């Protein structure tokens, strides 16, 4: 089990690495990746059962990044854990790289390609159903964006997850309230999200998506109710961790300049506890 201090330091390191990766590639989804970093860090370093040296271990927990555009934090965590070489991060979005702009299952540790929004939950439902049919104990986690909740396919999968009683299925919504064109409630209102998921037959928990204590407790305690899938509504801040990026929709896929990267280095490095060369 990882303690909160370790998770906070690791998340700062992941944030800094993903910013460097985006700066080098001159492309990426900056705000969305910073938003979900704490959730992914808690899942990968504290909650999920995985084997780095055996990525296809049959009993492993499964993870699907349905908001596939926010792949940068995902790649940086896989590299930090040893699923891929850290040097490979320098190839992000370059010609013939495995590290393309959305999850790619040619990369060890990635279960499924994603990118078109609204598909990840359907994939996770299938994996969770397969586990039940095979009498396996692994859990299936899927991380969705809040703008993604406007996709009709999400709600078809929601019905199926409840219908089949998939209590080994844990959905997480990165509720940062911003999407590429502005505030989610202005683009396509999705509230009341808690009530909607409960009405679809899911157990719903609402937490602070940047509070490691709440994340650890919530993600480790599932299933909350036997016979029901769980949805965790994680309230987050888009661009979390870097002052001039936080809560700005324009940073959905903006690339930092050299001076902006240096400022981010100054803000994040003390949280890691080491001096990092930007």
ABEGO torsion letter per residue (X at the ends): XBBAAAAAAAAAAAAAAAAAAAAAAGBEBAAAAAAAAAAAAAAAAAABBBBAABAABAABBBBBBABAAAAAAAAAAAAAAGABBAAAAAABGBBGBABBABBBAABBGBABBBGBBGAAAAAAAAAAAAAAAAGBABBBBBBBBAAAAABAAAAAAAAAAAAAGBAABBBBBBBAGBBAAEBAAAABBAOBAAAAAAAAGBBBBBBBAABAAAAAAAAAAOBABBGBBBBBBBBBBBGBGBAAABGBAAAAABBBBAAAAAAAAAAAAAAAGBBBBX
